[in-house]
Amino acid sequence: MAIPHDDPARFFSAVPSPVDTRPVQLDSSPTLPDHWVIAASLATDEVGDARLFHILFAGRIVYAPDTGWHIWDGTGWASKDASFIHLLIAQHVGTAYQFLWERQVLMAHQGQQANIEYEPEIVVNRVSRRLKKFYRLGRLTNVATLARTLFGVNGGGL
């Protein structure tokens, strides 16, 4: 369903409220998925980052080709620019990877298997490299561009 050019507000008023009605904010933490979902995202580079971003915010962020990014603010859909989305990606996807890193280190320290296919040192090295990439605008732009199709109103069934 395309957003009408003449009245985007009318379209967004028809988009249902998300199941998770917490507002999208930089300083709030989304519920993290299972560690194996985060590990799978880590293994698939920018596509994995985009998928993880979608998992973290599904139903609470929408991308419309005509009007751009919109987030659920707790009461309705608020327009946001790409820089806000870049900050969300860096902070929240980065936090999920940091969680995986800390989990792997803790389990290795305790001498336990982490129940994912990578050795703790491999995960720690991959997370470290990935977190450094989130300081690059090009990386964040690529992830946001890939995420558009996942959050899109045309492809997302909204």
BARO-870554 format. One record per atom (N, C-alpha, C): residue in one letter; atom name; x, y, z. Coordinates in Angstrom, 1 decimal, decimal comma. Last residue first. Example, Ala and Ser with C-alpha at 12.3 -4.5 7.8 and 13.67 -1.06 7.14 Angstrom:
<recs>
+---------+-------+--------+--------+--------+
: residuo : atomo :      X :      Y :      Z :
+---------+-------+--------+--------+--------+
:       S :     N :   12,8 :   -2,2 :    7,1 :
:       S :    CA :   13,7 :   -1,1 :    7,1 :
:       S :     C :   12,9 :    0,0 :    7,9 :
:       A :     N :   13,2 :   -5,7 :    7,8 :
:       A :    CA :   12,3 :   -4,5 :    7,8 :
:       A :     C :   13,2 :   -3,3 :    7,8 :
+---------+-------+--------+--------+--------+
</recs>
This chain:
<recs>
+---------+-------+--------+--------+--------+
: residuo : atomo :      X :      Y :      Z :
+---------+-------+--------+--------+--------+
:       L :     N :    1,9 :   -3,3 :    6,0 :
:       L :    CA :    1,2 :   -2,3 :    6,8 :
:       L :     C :    0,2 :   -1,5 :    6,0 :
:       G :     N :    3,6 :   -5,1 :    4,7 :
:       G :    CA :    2,2 :   -5,4 :    4,9 :
:       G :     C :    1,4 :   -4,5 :    5,8 :
:       G :     N :    6,2 :   -4,5 :    4,0 :
:       G :    CA :    5,9 :   -4,9 :    5,4 :
:       G :     C :    4,5 :   -5,3 :    5,7 :
:       G :     N :    6,5 :   -3,4 :    1,5 :
:       G :    CA :    6,8 :   -4,8 :    1,7 :
:       G :     C :    6,5 :   -5,4 :    3,1 :
:       N :     N :    5,4 :   -0,9 :    1,9 :
:       N :    CA :    5,0 :   -1,7 :    0,7 :
:       N :     C :    5,3 :   -3,1 :    1,0 :
:       V :     N :    6,5 :    0,1 :    4,2 :
:       V :    CA :    5,1 :   -0,1 :    4,2 :
:       V :     C :    4,6 :   -0,9 :    3,0 :
:       G :     N :    9,6 :   -1,3 :    5,3 :
:       G :    CA :    8,8 :   -0,6 :    4,3 :
:       G :     C :    7,3 :   -0,9 :    4,4 :
:       F :     N :   11,4 :   -2,6 :    6,9 :
:       F :    CA :   10,4 :   -1,8 :    7,6 :
:       F :     C :    9,4 :   -1,1 :    6,6 :
:       L :     N :   12,9 :   -4,0 :    5,0 :
:       L :    CA :   12,3 :   -4,7 :    6,1 :
:       L :     C :   11,2 :   -3,9 :    6,8 :
:       T :     N :   13,8 :   -2,0 :    3,3 :
:       T :    CA :   12,9 :   -3,0 :    2,7 :
:       T :     C :   12,2 :   -3,8 :    3,8 :
:       R :     N :   15,4 :   -0,6 :    5,0 :
:       R :    CA :   14,2 :    0,1 :    4,5 :
:       R :     C :   13,3 :   -1,0 :    3,9 :
:       A :     N :   17,7 :   -1,9 :    5,6 :
:       A :    CA :   16,6 :   -2,0 :    6,6 :
:       A :     C :   15,3 :   -1,5 :    6,0 :
:       L :     N :   19,5 :   -1,0 :    3,7 :
:       L :    CA :   19,0 :   -2,4 :    3,7 :
:       L :     C :   17,8 :   -2,6 :    4,5 :
:       T :     N :   19,8 :    1,6 :    4,6 :
:       T :    CA :   19,3 :    1,3 :    3,3 :
:       T :     C :   18,7 :   -0,1 :    3,2 :
:       A :     N :   21,0 :    1,1 :    7,1 :
:       A :    CA :   19,7 :    1,8 :    7,1 :
:       A :     C :   19,0 :    1,5 :    5,7 :
:       V :     N :   23,4 :    0,0 :    6,2 :
:       V :    CA :   22,5 :   -0,8 :    7,1 :
:       V :     C :   21,1 :   -0,2 :    7,0 :
:       N :     N :   24,5 :    2,2 :    4,8 :
:       N :    CA :   24,2 :    0,9 :    4,2 :
:       N :     C :   23,2 :    0,1 :    4,9 :
:       T :     N :   24,7 :    4,1 :    6,9 :
:       T :    CA :   23,9 :    4,4 :    5,8 :
:       T :     C :   23,5 :    3,1 :    5,0 :
:       L :     N :   26,6 :    2,8 :    8,5 :
:       L :    CA :   25,3 :    3,1 :    9,1 :
:       L :     C :   24,3 :    3,3 :    7,9 :
:       R :     N :   28,8 :    2,8 :    6,8 :
:       R :    CA :   28,3 :    1,6 :    7,3 :
:       R :     C :   26,9 :    1,8 :    7,8 :
:       G :     N :   29,3 :    5,6 :    6,4 :
:       G :    CA :   28,9 :    4,7 :    5,3 :
:       G :     C :   28,3 :    3,4 :    5,7 :
:       L :     N :   30,0 :    6,4 :    9,0 :
:       L :    CA :   28,7 :    6,8 :    8,5 :
:       L :     C :   28,3 :    6,0 :    7,3 :
:       R :     N :   31,5 :    4,4 :   11,4 :
:       R :    CA :   31,6 :    4,9 :   10,0 :
:       R :     C :   30,2 :    5,2 :    9,5 :
:       Y :     N :   31,1 :    3,2 :   13,8 :
:       Y :    CA :   31,6 :    4,6 :   13,8 :
:       Y :     C :   31,7 :    5,2 :   12,4 :
:       F :     N :   30,6 :    0,6 :   13,3 :
:       F :    CA :   29,5 :    1,5 :   13,6 :
:       F :     C :   29,9 :    2,9 :   13,7 :
:       K :     N :   33,0 :   -0,6 :   13,2 :
:       K :    CA :   32,4 :   -0,2 :   11,9 :
:       K :     C :   31,2 :    0,7 :   12,1 :
:       K :     N :   33,5 :   -1,3 :   15,8 :
:       K :    CA :   34,3 :   -0,3 :   15,2 :
:       K :     C :   33,7 :    0,3 :   14,0 :
:       L :     N :   31,7 :   -3,5 :   16,0 :
:       L :    CA :   31,5 :   -2,2 :   16,8 :
:       L :     C :   32,3 :   -1,1 :   16,2 :
:       R :     N :   33,0 :   -5,4 :   14,4 :
:       R :    CA :   31,7 :   -4,8 :   14,0 :
:       R :     C :   31,5 :   -3,5 :   14,7 :
:       R :     N :   35,4 :   -6,0 :   15,9 :
:       R :    CA :   35,5 :   -5,4 :   14,5 :
:       R :     C :   34,2 :   -4,7 :   14,1 :
:       S :     N :   34,2 :   -7,0 :   18,2 :
:       S :    CA :   35,1 :   -5,9 :   18,3 :
:       S :     C :   35,2 :   -5,2 :   16,9 :
:       V :     N :   32,8 :   -9,2 :   17,1 :
:       V :    CA :   32,1 :   -8,1 :   17,7 :
:       V :     C :   32,9 :   -6,9 :   17,8 :
:       R :     N :   35,0 :  -10,8 :   16,3 :
:       R :    CA :   34,0 :  -10,3 :   15,3 :
:       R :     C :   33,2 :   -9,1 :   15,9 :
:       N :     N :   36,3 :  -11,3 :   18,7 :
:       N :    CA :   37,0 :  -10,6 :   17,6 :
:       N :     C :   36,0 :  -10,0 :   16,6 :
:       V :     N :   34,3 :  -12,7 :   20,1 :
:       V :    CA :   34,8 :  -11,4 :   20,7 :
:       V :     C :   35,5 :  -10,6 :   19,6 :
:       V :     N :   34,0 :  -14,9 :   18,4 :
:       V :    CA :   32,9 :  -14,0 :   18,6 :
:       V :     C :   33,4 :  -12,7 :   19,1 :
:       I :     N :   36,6 :  -16,1 :   18,7 :
:       I :    CA :   36,1 :  -15,7 :   17,4 :
:       I :     C :   35,0 :  -14,6 :   17,5 :
:       E :     N :   36,6 :  -16,7 :   21,4 :
:       E :    CA :   37,6 :  -15,7 :   20,9 :
:       E :     C :   37,2 :  -15,2 :   19,5 :
:       P :     N :   34,6 :  -18,6 :   21,7 :
:       P :    CA :   34,4 :  -17,3 :   22,3 :
:       P :     C :   35,4 :  -16,3 :   21,7 :
:       E :     N :   33,8 :  -20,3 :   18,6 :
:       E :    CA :   34,6 :  -20,2 :   19,8 :
:       E :     C :   34,5 :  -18,8 :   20,4 :
:       Y :     N :   30,5 :  -20,8 :   17,3 :
:       Y :    CA :   31,8 :  -20,1 :   17,3 :
:       Y :     C :   32,5 :  -20,2 :   18,6 :
:       E :     N :   28,0 :  -21,9 :   17,4 :
:       E :    CA :   29,0 :  -22,6 :   16,6 :
:       E :     C :   30,4 :  -22,0 :   16,7 :
:       I :     N :   26,7 :  -21,9 :   20,7 :
:       I :    CA :   26,7 :  -21,4 :   19,3 :
:       I :     C :   27,9 :  -22,0 :   18,7 :
:       N :     N :   27,0 :  -22,8 :   23,3 :
:       N :    CA :   25,9 :  -23,3 :   22,5 :
:       N :     C :   25,7 :  -22,5 :   21,2 :
:       A :     N :   29,1 :  -22,2 :   24,9 :
:       A :    CA :   28,2 :  -21,1 :   24,6 :
:       A :     C :   27,0 :  -21,6 :   23,8 :
:       Q :     N :   30,4 :  -24,2 :   27,5 :
:       Q :    CA :   30,1 :  -24,1 :   26,1 :
:       Q :     C :   29,0 :  -23,0 :   25,9 :
:       Q :     N :   32,3 :  -22,9 :   30,2 :
:       Q :    CA :   31,1 :  -23,5 :   29,7 :
:       Q :     C :   31,1 :  -23,3 :   28,2 :
:       G :     N :   34,2 :  -21,7 :   31,8 :
:       G :    CA :   34,5 :  -23,0 :   31,2 :
:       G :     C :   33,3 :  -23,7 :   30,6 :
:       Q :     N :   33,9 :  -19,2 :   32,7 :
:       Q :    CA :   33,3 :  -20,2 :   33,5 :
:       Q :     C :   33,6 :  -21,6 :   33,0 :
:       H :     N :   35,0 :  -17,8 :   30,6 :
:       H :    CA :   35,6 :  -17,7 :   31,9 :
:       H :     C :   35,1 :  -18,8 :   32,8 :
:       A :     N :   33,1 :  -18,4 :   28,6 :
:       A :    CA :   34,5 :  -18,9 :   28,5 :
:       A :     C :   35,2 :  -18,9 :   29,8 :
:       M :     N :   30,9 :  -17,0 :   29,6 :
:       M :    CA :   30,9 :  -18,5 :   29,5 :
:       M :     C :   32,2 :  -19,1 :   29,4 :
:       L :     N :   31,9 :  -14,4 :   29,5 :
:       L :    CA :   31,5 :  -15,0 :   30,8 :
:       L :     C :   31,5 :  -16,5 :   30,7 :
:       V :     N :   32,3 :  -14,1 :   26,7 :
:       V :    CA :   33,4 :  -14,0 :   27,7 :
:       V :     C :   33,1 :  -14,6 :   29,0 :
:       Q :     N :   29,7 :  -14,4 :   25,8 :
:       Q :    CA :   30,7 :  -15,4 :   25,4 :
:       Q :     C :   31,9 :  -15,3 :   26,3 :
:       R :     N :   28,4 :  -12,2 :   27,0 :
:       R :    CA :   28,0 :  -13,6 :   27,3 :
:       R :     C :   29,0 :  -14,6 :   26,9 :
:       E :     N :   29,8 :  -10,1 :   25,8 :
:       E :    CA :   29,9 :  -10,3 :   27,3 :
:       E :     C :   29,4 :  -11,7 :   27,7 :
:       W :     N :   29,0 :  -10,5 :   23,1 :
:       W :    CA :   30,4 :  -10,5 :   23,5 :
:       W :     C :   30,5 :  -10,8 :   25,0 :
:       L :     N :   26,2 :  -10,1 :   23,3 :
:       L :    CA :   26,8 :  -11,4 :   22,8 :
:       L :     C :   28,2 :  -11,6 :   23,3 :
:       F :     N :   26,2 :   -7,4 :   24,2 :
:       F :    CA :   25,6 :   -8,5 :   25,0 :
:       F :     C :   26,1 :   -9,9 :   24,6 :
:       Q :     N :   27,2 :   -6,2 :   21,9 :
:       Q :    CA :   28,0 :   -6,2 :   23,1 :
:       Q :     C :   27,5 :   -7,2 :   24,1 :
:       Y :     N :   25,2 :   -6,7 :   20,1 :
:       Y :    CA :   26,4 :   -7,4 :   19,9 :
:       Y :     C :   27,3 :   -7,3 :   21,1 :
:       A :     N :   23,3 :   -5,0 :   21,3 :
:       A :    CA :   23,0 :   -6,4 :   21,2 :
:       A :     C :   24,3 :   -7,2 :   20,9 :
:       T :     N :   24,5 :   -2,5 :   21,1 :
:       T :    CA :   24,3 :   -3,1 :   22,4 :
:       T :     C :   24,0 :   -4,6 :   22,3 :
:       G :     N :   24,5 :   -2,2 :   18,3 :
:       G :    CA :   25,8 :   -2,3 :   19,0 :
:       G :     C :   25,6 :   -2,9 :   20,4 :
:       V :     N :   21,8 :   -1,9 :   18,0 :
:       V :    CA :   22,4 :   -3,1 :   17,4 :
:       V :     C :   23,8 :   -3,3 :   18,0 :
:       H :     N :   21,7 :    0,5 :   19,5 :
:       H :    CA :   20,9 :   -0,7 :   19,9 :
:       H :     C :   21,4 :   -1,9 :   19,2 :
:       Q :     N :   23,6 :    2,4 :   18,3 :
:       Q :    CA :   23,4 :    2,2 :   19,8 :
:       Q :     C :   22,8 :    0,9 :   20,1 :
:       A :     N :   23,4 :    2,3 :   15,5 :
:       A :    CA :   24,7 :    2,2 :   16,2 :
:       A :     C :   24,5 :    1,8 :   17,7 :
:       I :     N :   20,6 :    2,5 :   15,1 :
:       I :    CA :   21,4 :    1,3 :   14,7 :
:       I :     C :   22,7 :    1,2 :   15,5 :
:       L :     N :   20,1 :    5,1 :   16,2 :
:       L :    CA :   19,4 :    3,9 :   16,7 :
:       L :     C :   20,2 :    2,6 :   16,4 :
:       L :     N :   21,7 :    6,6 :   14,5 :
:       L :    CA :   22,0 :    6,6 :   15,9 :
:       L :     C :   21,4 :    5,3 :   16,6 :
:       H :     N :   20,3 :    6,2 :   12,1 :
:       H :    CA :   21,7 :    5,8 :   12,2 :
:       H :     C :   22,1 :    5,7 :   13,7 :
:       I :     N :   17,9 :    7,4 :   12,7 :
:       I :    CA :   17,9 :    6,0 :   12,5 :
:       I :     C :   19,4 :    5,5 :   12,6 :
:       F :     N :   18,8 :   10,1 :   12,9 :
:       F :    CA :   18,2 :    9,5 :   14,1 :
:       F :     C :   18,3 :    7,9 :   13,9 :
:       S :     N :   19,6 :   10,5 :   10,2 :
:       S :    CA :   20,6 :   10,5 :   11,3 :
:       S :     C :   20,1 :    9,9 :   12,6 :
:       A :     N :   17,2 :   10,4 :    8,7 :
:       A :    CA :   18,1 :    9,3 :    8,7 :
:       A :     C :   19,2 :    9,3 :    9,8 :
:       D :     N :   14,5 :   11,8 :   10,8 :
:       D :    CA :   15,5 :   11,8 :    9,7 :
:       D :     C :   16,5 :   10,6 :    9,8 :
:       K :     N :   11,1 :   10,9 :   11,4 :
:       K :    CA :   12,5 :   11,1 :   11,9 :
:       K :     C :   13,4 :   11,1 :   10,7 :
:       S :     N :    7,8 :   11,5 :   12,4 :
:       S :    CA :    8,8 :   11,5 :   11,3 :
:       S :     C :   10,2 :   11,7 :   11,9 :
:       A :     N :    5,8 :    9,4 :   14,4 :
:       A :    CA :    6,6 :   10,6 :   14,3 :
:       A :     C :    7,7 :   10,5 :   13,2 :
:       W :     N :    2,7 :    8,1 :   15,1 :
:       W :    CA :    3,9 :    7,9 :   14,2 :
:       W :     C :    4,6 :    9,3 :   14,0 :
:       G :     N :    1,6 :    7,9 :   18,6 :
:       G :    CA :    1,4 :    8,0 :   17,1 :
:       G :     C :    2,8 :    7,9 :   16,4 :
:       T :     N :    2,3 :    7,4 :   21,2 :
:       T :    CA :    0,9 :    7,8 :   20,9 :
:       T :     C :    0,6 :    7,9 :   19,4 :
:       G :     N :    4,8 :    6,4 :   21,1 :
:       G :    CA :    4,0 :    6,1 :   22,3 :
:       G :     C :    2,5 :    6,4 :   22,0 :
:       D :     N :    6,0 :    6,9 :   18,7 :
:       D :    CA :    6,5 :    7,7 :   19,9 :
:       D :     C :    5,6 :    7,5 :   21,1 :
:       W :     N :    7,4 :    5,0 :   16,3 :
:       W :    CA :    6,3 :    5,0 :   17,2 :
:       W :     C :    6,7 :    5,8 :   18,4 :
:       I :     N :    8,8 :    6,7 :   13,5 :
:       I :    CA :    8,9 :    5,9 :   14,7 :
:       I :     C :    7,7 :    6,0 :   15,5 :
:       H :     N :    9,7 :    6,8 :   10,1 :
:       H :    CA :    8,7 :    7,1 :   11,1 :
:       H :     C :    8,9 :    6,2 :   12,3 :
:       W :     N :   11,5 :    7,9 :    7,2 :
:       W :    CA :   11,4 :    7,1 :    8,4 :
:       W :     C :   10,4 :    7,6 :    9,4 :
:       G :     N :    9,8 :    8,9 :    4,1 :
:       G :    CA :   11,0 :    8,5 :    4,9 :
:       G :     C :   10,6 :    7,7 :    6,2 :
:       T :     N :    7,8 :    9,5 :    2,3 :
:       T :    CA :    8,0 :   10,4 :    3,5 :
:       T :     C :    9,1 :   10,0 :    4,4 :
:       D :     N :    7,9 :    7,7 :    0,2 :
:       D :    CA :    7,5 :    9,1 :   -0,1 :
:       D :     C :    7,8 :   10,0 :    1,1 :
:       P :     N :    8,6 :    5,1 :    1,3 :
:       P :    CA :    9,4 :    5,8 :    0,2 :
:       P :     C :    9,1 :    7,3 :    0,0 :
:       A :     N :    8,6 :    4,7 :    4,7 :
:       A :    CA :    7,8 :    4,9 :    3,6 :
:       A :     C :    8,6 :    5,7 :    2,5 :
:       Y :     N :    9,2 :    2,6 :    7,4 :
:       Y :    CA :    9,9 :    3,4 :    6,3 :
:       Y :     C :    8,9 :    3,5 :    5,1 :
:       V :     N :    8,7 :    2,4 :   10,9 :
:       V :    CA :    8,1 :    2,3 :    9,5 :
:       V :     C :    9,0 :    3,1 :    8,6 :
:       I :     N :    8,9 :    0,9 :   14,0 :
:       I :    CA :    9,6 :    1,8 :   13,0 :
:       I :     C :    9,0 :    1,4 :   11,6 :
:       R :     N :    7,5 :   -0,9 :   15,4 :
:       R :    CA :    7,7 :    0,4 :   16,0 :
:       R :     C :    8,4 :    1,4 :   15,1 :
:       G :     N :    7,5 :   -3,3 :   14,0 :
:       G :    CA :    6,3 :   -2,8 :   14,4 :
:       G :     C :    6,3 :   -1,4 :   15,0 :
:       A :     N :   10,7 :   -4,1 :   15,2 :
:       A :    CA :    9,6 :   -4,5 :   14,3 :
:       A :     C :    8,3 :   -4,0 :   14,8 :
:       F :     N :   13,1 :   -3,6 :   16,5 :
:       F :    CA :   12,1 :   -2,5 :   16,4 :
:       F :     C :   11,0 :   -2,9 :   15,5 :
:       L :     N :   14,8 :   -5,9 :   16,5 :
:       L :    CA :   14,7 :   -5,1 :   17,7 :
:       L :     C :   13,5 :   -4,1 :   17,7 :
:       I :     N :   14,5 :   -6,8 :   13,9 :
:       I :    CA :   14,0 :   -7,7 :   15,0 :
:       I :     C :   13,8 :   -6,8 :   16,3 :
:       H :     N :   15,8 :   -4,7 :   12,5 :
:       H :    CA :   14,4 :   -5,0 :   12,3 :
:       H :     C :   13,8 :   -5,8 :   13,5 :
:       F :     N :   18,4 :   -5,1 :   13,5 :
:       F :    CA :   17,7 :   -3,8 :   13,7 :
:       F :     C :   16,2 :   -4,0 :   13,6 :
:       L :     N :   18,9 :   -7,6 :   12,3 :
:       L :    CA :   18,8 :   -7,4 :   13,8 :
:       L :     C :   18,1 :   -6,1 :   14,2 :
:       R :     N :   18,8 :   -6,9 :    9,6 :
:       R :    CA :   17,8 :   -7,8 :   10,2 :
:       R :     C :   17,7 :   -7,7 :   11,7 :
:       A :     N :   21,0 :   -5,2 :    9,5 :
:       A :    CA :   19,7 :   -4,7 :    9,2 :
:       A :     C :   18,6 :   -5,6 :    9,7 :
:       D :     N :   23,1 :   -6,9 :   10,3 :
:       D :    CA :   22,8 :   -5,8 :   11,1 :
:       D :     C :   21,4 :   -5,2 :   10,8 :
:       G :     N :   22,9 :   -8,8 :    8,1 :
:       G :    CA :   22,6 :   -9,2 :    9,5 :
:       G :     C :   22,3 :   -8,0 :   10,4 :
:       V :     N :   23,8 :   -7,1 :    6,1 :
:       V :    CA :   22,4 :   -7,7 :    6,0 :
:       V :     C :   22,0 :   -8,1 :    7,4 :
:       E :     N :   26,4 :   -6,6 :    7,0 :
:       E :    CA :   25,4 :   -5,5 :    6,9 :
:       E :     C :   24,0 :   -6,0 :    6,8 :
:       D :     N :   27,1 :   -9,9 :    8,3 :
:       D :    CA :   27,6 :   -8,5 :    8,0 :
:       D :     C :   26,4 :   -7,5 :    7,9 :
:       T :     N :   26,4 :  -12,4 :    9,3 :
:       T :    CA :   26,0 :  -12,0 :    8,0 :
:       T :     C :   26,2 :  -10,5 :    7,6 :
:       A :     N :   27,1 :  -12,9 :   11,9 :
:       A :    CA :   27,8 :  -13,7 :   10,8 :
:       A :     C :   27,4 :  -13,3 :    9,4 :
:       L :     N :   25,4 :  -11,4 :   13,4 :
:       L :    CA :   26,9 :  -11,1 :   13,4 :
:       L :     C :   27,6 :  -11,7 :   12,2 :
:       S :     N :   23,1 :  -12,9 :   13,1 :
:       S :    CA :   23,2 :  -11,5 :   12,6 :
:       S :     C :   24,7 :  -11,1 :   12,4 :
:       A :     N :   23,8 :  -15,1 :   14,6 :
:       A :    CA :   23,5 :  -15,3 :   13,2 :
:       A :     C :   23,6 :  -13,9 :   12,5 :
:       A :     N :   24,0 :  -13,9 :   17,2 :
:       A :    CA :   25,2 :  -14,5 :   16,5 :
:       A :     C :   25,0 :  -14,7 :   15,0 :
:       I :     N :   21,4 :  -13,2 :   17,6 :
:       I :    CA :   22,4 :  -12,1 :   17,5 :
:       I :     C :   23,6 :  -12,7 :   16,8 :
:       V :     N :   20,3 :  -15,7 :   17,7 :
:       V :    CA :   19,8 :  -14,8 :   16,7 :
:       V :     C :   20,8 :  -13,6 :   16,5 :
:       W :     N :   21,5 :  -16,7 :   20,0 :
:       W :    CA :   21,8 :  -17,4 :   18,7 :
:       W :     C :   21,3 :  -16,5 :   17,5 :
:       H :     N :   20,5 :  -15,2 :   22,1 :
:       H :    CA :   21,9 :  -15,0 :   21,7 :
:       H :     C :   22,2 :  -15,6 :   20,3 :
:       D :     N :   17,2 :  -13,9 :   21,4 :
:       D :    CA :   18,1 :  -15,0 :   21,9 :
:       D :     C :   19,5 :  -14,8 :   21,4 :
:       P :     N :   16,8 :  -10,3 :   21,4 :
:       P :    CA :   16,5 :  -11,6 :   21,0 :
:       P :     C :   17,4 :  -12,6 :   21,6 :
:       L :     N :   16,1 :   -7,8 :   23,9 :
:       L :    CA :   17,1 :   -8,4 :   23,0 :
:       L :     C :   16,6 :   -9,8 :   22,7 :
:       T :     N :   13,9 :   -5,1 :   23,8 :
:       T :    CA :   14,1 :   -6,5 :   24,3 :
:       T :     C :   15,0 :   -7,2 :   23,3 :
:       P :     N :   15,5 :   -1,9 :   23,7 :
:       P :    CA :   14,6 :   -2,9 :   23,2 :
:       P :     C :   14,9 :   -4,2 :   23,8 :
:       S :     N :   16,0 :    0,7 :   26,0 :
:       S :    CA :   16,6 :   -0,6 :   25,5 :
:       S :     C :   15,5 :   -1,5 :   25,0 :
:       S :     N :   16,3 :    4,2 :   25,5 :
:       S :    CA :   15,6 :    3,0 :   26,0 :
:       S :     C :   16,2 :    1,8 :   25,4 :
:       D :     N :   17,5 :    6,4 :   24,3 :
:       D :    CA :   18,0 :    6,0 :   25,7 :
:       D :     C :   17,2 :    4,8 :   26,3 :
:       L :     N :   16,3 :    6,8 :   21,9 :
:       L :    CA :   17,7 :    6,5 :   21,9 :
:       L :     C :   18,1 :    5,9 :   23,3 :
:       Q :     N :   13,1 :    5,3 :   21,5 :
:       Q :    CA :   14,0 :    6,3 :   22,0 :
:       Q :     C :   15,4 :    5,9 :   22,0 :
:       V :     N :    9,9 :    4,5 :   20,7 :
:       V :    CA :   11,2 :    4,3 :   20,3 :
:       V :     C :   12,1 :    5,5 :   20,7 :
:       P :     N :    7,6 :    3,7 :   23,3 :
:       P :    CA :    8,1 :    4,6 :   22,3 :
:       P :     C :    9,5 :    4,2 :   22,0 :
:       R :     N :    5,9 :    0,6 :   23,6 :
:       R :    CA :    6,9 :    1,5 :   24,1 :
:       R :     C :    7,4 :    2,4 :   23,0 :
:       T :     N :    4,1 :   -1,2 :   22,6 :
:       T :    CA :    3,7 :    0,2 :   22,4 :
:       T :     C :    4,7 :    1,1 :   23,1 :
:       D :     N :    4,1 :   -3,9 :   20,7 :
:       D :    CA :    5,0 :   -3,3 :   21,7 :
:       D :     C :    4,8 :   -1,8 :   21,6 :
:       V :     N :    2,3 :   -3,8 :   18,6 :
:       V :    CA :    2,0 :   -4,6 :   19,7 :
:       V :     C :    2,8 :   -4,1 :   20,9 :
:       P :     N :    1,6 :   -0,5 :   17,2 :
:       P :    CA :    2,4 :   -1,7 :   17,4 :
:       P :     C :    2,0 :   -2,5 :   18,6 :
:       S :     N :   -1,4 :    0,6 :   15,7 :
:       S :    CA :   -0,4 :    0,7 :   16,8 :
:       S :     C :    0,4 :   -0,6 :   16,9 :
:       P :     N :   -1,8 :    0,4 :   12,1 :
:       P :    CA :   -2,2 :    0,1 :   13,5 :
:       P :     C :   -1,0 :    0,4 :   14,5 :
:       V :     N :   -2,3 :    3,2 :   10,1 :
:       V :    CA :   -1,4 :    2,1 :   10,4 :
:       V :     C :   -1,6 :    1,7 :   11,9 :
:       A :     N :   -3,9 :    5,4 :    9,9 :
:       A :    CA :   -4,6 :    4,1 :    9,6 :
:       A :     C :   -3,6 :    2,9 :    9,9 :
:       S :     N :   -2,3 :    7,5 :   10,3 :
:       S :    CA :   -3,3 :    7,3 :   11,3 :
:       S :     C :   -4,0 :    5,9 :   11,1 :
:       F :     N :   -0,8 :    7,3 :    8,0 :
:       F :    CA :   -0,2 :    6,8 :    9,2 :
:       F :     C :   -1,2 :    6,7 :   10,3 :
:       F :     N :   -2,6 :    8,4 :    6,1 :
:       F :    CA :   -2,1 :    7,0 :    6,0 :
:       F :     C :   -1,6 :    6,5 :    7,3 :
:       R :     N :   -2,9 :   11,0 :    7,1 :
:       R :    CA :   -4,1 :   10,1 :    7,0 :
:       R :     C :   -3,6 :    8,6 :    6,9 :
:       A :     N :   -0,3 :   12,0 :    6,7 :
:       A :    CA :   -0,8 :   11,8 :    8,1 :
:       A :     C :   -2,0 :   10,9 :    8,1 :
:       P :     N :   -0,1 :   12,2 :    3,9 :
:       P :    CA :    0,6 :   11,1 :    4,6 :
:       P :     C :    0,1 :   10,9 :    6,0 :
:       D :     N :   -1,8 :   13,3 :    1,6 :
:       D :    CA :   -2,1 :   13,3 :    3,0 :
:       D :     C :   -1,4 :   12,1 :    3,7 :
:       D :     N :   -0,9 :   13,3 :   -1,1 :
:       D :    CA :   -1,6 :   14,4 :   -0,6 :
:       D :     C :   -1,8 :   14,5 :    0,9 :
:       H :     N :    0,2 :   10,8 :   -1,6 :
:       H :    CA :    1,1 :   12,0 :   -1,6 :
:       H :     C :    0,4 :   13,2 :   -1,0 :
:       P :     N :   -0,5 :    8,0 :    0,3 :
:       P :    CA :   -1,0 :    9,0 :   -0,5 :
:       P :     C :   -0,1 :   10,3 :   -0,5 :
:       I :     N :    1,7 :    5,3 :    0,3 :
:       I :    CA :    1,3 :    6,4 :    1,0 :
:       I :     C :    0,8 :    7,5 :    0,1 :
:       A :     N :    0,7 :    2,1 :   -1,0 :
:       A :    CA :    1,5 :    3,3 :   -1,1 :
:       A :     C :    0,9 :    4,4 :   -0,2 :
:       M :     N :    0,9 :   -1,2 :    0,0 :
:       M :    CA :    0,0 :    0,0 :    0,0 :
:       M :     C :    0,9 :    1,2 :    0,0 :
+---------+-------+--------+--------+--------+
</recs>
